[in-house]
C-alpha cells in the first residue's frame, strides 16, 4: 500500500521548490551590458579575450586614430 502524506500548500510548495532547485544549475552571473565603458573595463575585457595591453598603448592607439 502506498503512503499518503498530508501537508499544507506552503509545505508542498517548499518541497517542490527544493526538489526543482536541486535539479537546475545555478544561474549564471548577469553582466550589465552597456554602450559605454571606461578604460579599466576595456583593459579587463581585452585581457579576458586574449589581448592584454596597457593604458599607454590604448592612449597611443586612440590618439593615432588607429
Secondary structure, DSSP 8 states (H G I E B T S, - for coil): --------HHHHHHHHHHHHHHHS----------S---HHHHHHHHHHTT----HHHHHHHHHHT-
